[in-house]
């Protein structure tokens, strides 16, 4: 078997954690607010972490949230049904500014 090392290119989007914030609500639930970018607009996306994402966070910490932020930005349609909007989104944006 002849193997070669693969060095994937770095993503142009969200290469660091300056584009997302992890938030805890009054009930102790964790949410992630991601500054998303598309070809036409930029917008904020807020979702509550599900059980799998919480498990990843407790095991992998920052790395799991960085990965989730990139997934939300890139695969936005997968998270459409989980997006939190309205006053909760406005409050999340305000607290991170």
VOBA-1610 file (N, C-alpha, C; in pm, whole numbers, padded with zeros to 5 digits, always signed):
BEGIN
Unk+00085-00117+00000Unk+00000+00000+00000Unk+00089+00124+00000Unk+00060+00215-00090Unk+00137+00338-00103Unk+00050+00454-00053Unk+00087+00514+00060Unk+00007+00620+00121Unk+00079+00753+00113Unk+00002+00860+00105Unk+00056+00995+00106Unk-00020+01078+00208Unk+00048+01169+00268Unk-00014+01259+00365Unk-00103+01358+00290Unk-00221+01381+00343Unk-00314+01478+00286Unk-00319+01599+00380Unk-00302+01715+00325Unk-00310+01838+00403Unk-00426+01920+00349Unk-00545+01908+00412Unk-00662+01981+00362Unk-00641+02131+00375Unk-00696+02206+00281Unk-00684+02352+00289Unk-00766+02407+00405Unk-00720+02517+00459Unk-00795+02581+00567Unk-00918+02650+00509Unk-01026+02648+00584Unk-01149+02712+00540Unk-01135+02864+00538Unk-01198+02927+00441Unk-01200+03073+00436Unk-01300+03131+00536Unk-01394+03049+00579Unk-01500+03095+00669Unk-01472+03046+00811Unk-01497+03131+00906Unk-01483+03100+01048Unk-01354+03027+01084Unk-01237+03082+01050Unk-01114+03015+01087Unk-01079+03031+01235Unk-01157+03111+01308Unk-01135+03126+01452Unk-01269+03147+01521Unk-01266+03166+01652Unk-01391+03174+01728Unk-01448+03316+01741Unk-01399+03408+01661Unk-01451+03545+01669Unk-01588+03559+01603Unk-01635+03454+01535Unk-01761+03460+01462Unk-01873+03385+01533Unk-01850+03336+01654Unk-01954+03267+01728Unk-01938+03291+01877Unk-02052+03276+01948Unk-02055+03292+02094Unk-02138+03179+02154Unk-02089+03125+02264Unk-02163+03023+02338Unk-02235+03094+02452Unk-02365+03068+02465Unk-02448+03137+02565Unk-02523+03036+02650Unk-02544+03069+02778Unk-02623+02985+02867Unk-02746+03063+02910Unk-02864+03002+02900Unk-02987+03071+02940Unk-03015+03049+03089Unk-03122+03109+03139Unk-03154+03102+03281Unk-03186+02960+03328Unk-03221+02873+03237Unk-03250+02733+03270Unk-03126+02644+03262Unk-03012+02702+03222Unk-02888+02627+03212Unk-02863+02568+03074Unk-02955+02586+02980Unk-02937+02533+02844Unk-02832+02615+02769Unk-02753+02547+02686Unk-02651+02615+02607Unk-02703+02642+02466Unk-02666+02758+02415Unk-02702+02802+02281Unk-02574+02851+02213Unk-02574+02847+02081Unk-02463+02904+02006Unk-02520+03007+01909Unk-02457+03125+01909Unk-02493+03233+01818Unk-02380+03243+01716Unk-02414+03225+01590Unk-02314+03222+01482Unk-02340+03335+01384Unk-02236+03409+01353Unk-02243+03511+01248Unk-02224+03438+01115Unk-02331+03419+01043Unk-02328+03343+00918Unk-02306+03435+00799Unk-02248+03378+00696Unk-02221+03452+00573Unk-02270+03371+00455Unk-02344+03435+00368Unk-02382+03371+00243Unk-02339+03464+00131Unk-02359+03420+00010Unk-02315+03503-00102Unk-02392+03634-00111Unk-02511+03638-00053Unk-02594+03758-00065Unk-02601+03842+00062Unk-02606+03776+00178Unk-02627+03849+00303Unk-02546+03787+00417Unk-02532+03866+00522Unk-02478+03816+00648Unk-02589+03824+00751Unk-02593+03728+00842Unk-02700+03725+00942Unk-02653+03643+01061Unk-02725+03657+01172Unk-02695+03583+01294Unk-02789+03463+01303Unk-02737+03351+01346Unk-02815+03228+01364Unk-02795+03180+01507Unk-02906+03163+01578Unk-02904+03116+01717Unk-02973+02981+01723Unk-02905+02882+01780Unk-02968+02751+01802Unk-02936+02703+01944Unk-03026+02622+01997Unk-03004+02556+02125Unk-02931+02425+02097Unk-02828+02396+02173Unk-02753+02273+02153Unk-02840+02152+02186Unk-02836+02051+02100Unk-02910+01928+02125Unk-02822+01831+02206Unk-02874+01714+02238Unk-02801+01620+02323Unk-02667+01578+02263Unk-02663+01554+02133Unk-02538+01515+02068Unk-02434+01626+02072Unk-02479+01749+02050Unk-02388+01864+02052Unk-02338+01890+02194Unk-02425+01869+02294Unk-02382+01884+02433Unk-02278+01779+02470Unk-02298+01657+02424Unk-02202+01550+02448Unk-02067+01585+02386Unk-02070+01632+02262Unk-01947+01676+02196Unk-01880+01788+02274Unk-01959+01884+02321Unk-01904+01998+02395Unk-01837+01952+02524Unk-01902+01863+02596Unk-01844+01817+02722Unk-01718+01733+02699Unk-01708+01667+02584Unk-01590+01587+02556Unk-01480+01662+02484Unk-01518+01753+02395Unk-01419+01819+02309Unk-01408+01969+02331Unk-01501+02027+02406Unk-01493+02170+02439Unk-01496+02262+02319Unk-01402+02357+02320Unk-01396+02461+02219Unk-01398+02404+02077Unk-01324+02298+02055Unk-01314+02239+01922Unk-01450+02199+01867Unk-01535+02144+01953Unk-01668+02102+01907Unk-01754+02223+01870Unk-01741+02333+01944Unk-01819+02453+01913Unk-01768+02519+01786Unk-01638+02516+01764Unk-01581+02569+01640Unk-01635+02490+01521Unk-01637+02359+01536Unk-01688+02272+01430Unk-01837+02298+01406Unk-01914+02309+01513Unk-02058+02335+01500Unk-02083+02469+01432Unk-02009+02572+01470Unk-02026+02703+01407Unk-02001+02695+01257Unk-01898+02623+01218Unk-01870+02607+01076Unk-01980+02528+01006Unk-02033+02425+01070Unk-02144+02347+01012Unk-02268+02436+00993Unk-02300+02513+01095Unk-02417+02601+01087Unk-02400+02699+00972Unk-02282+02756+00958Unk-02257+02852+00851Unk-02263+02785+00714Unk-02205+02669+00701Unk-02194+02605+00570Unk-02318+02525+00531Unk-02376+02454+00627Unk-02494+02370+00601Unk-02618+02432+00665Unk-02644+02555+00636Unk-02748+02633+00701Unk-02886+02565+00694Unk-02916+02498+00586Unk-03048+02434+00572Unk-03071+02323+00675Unk-02963+02257+00719Unk-02976+02152+00820Unk-03024+02207+00954Unk-03001+02334+00979Unk-03032+02396+01108Unk-03153+02488+01102Unk-03213+02500+00985Unk-03324+02593+00965Unk-03438+02571+01064Unk-03475+02446+01087Unk-03587+02417+01177Unk-03552+02441+01324Unk-03426+02456+01356Unk-03383+02477+01495Unk-03352+02622+01526Unk-03357+02708+01427Unk-03322+02848+01449Unk-03418+02915+01546Unk-03362+02992+01635Unk-03439+03070+01731Unk-03438+03214+01681Unk-03555+03274+01673Unk-03568+03410+01620Unk-03642+03498+01720Unk-03669+03619+01681Unk-03748+03711+01762Unk-03669+03770+01878Unk-03738+03788+01991Unk-03678+03853+02108Unk-03557+03778+02161Unk-03561+03645+02157Unk-03447+03566+02206Unk-03322+03591+02122Unk-03339+03597+01991Unk-03226+03626+01902Unk-03173+03768+01928Unk-03264+03864+01938Unk-03223+04002+01964Unk-03147+04013+02096Unk-03194+03941+02198Unk-03127+03942+02327Unk-02987+03880+02318Unk-02974+03771+02244Unk-02844+03705+02226Unk-02746+03799+02155Unk-02794+03867+02052Unk-02709+03960+01978Unk-02666+04074+02069Unk-02760+04127+02146Unk-02729+04240+02234Unk-02625+04204+02341Unk-02638+04087+02398Unk-02547+04048+02506Unk-02406+04019+02454Unk-02391+03993+02325Unk-02259+03963+02269Unk-02192+04086+02208Unk-02257+04198+02210Unk-02199+04321+02153Unk-02128+04402+02256
//
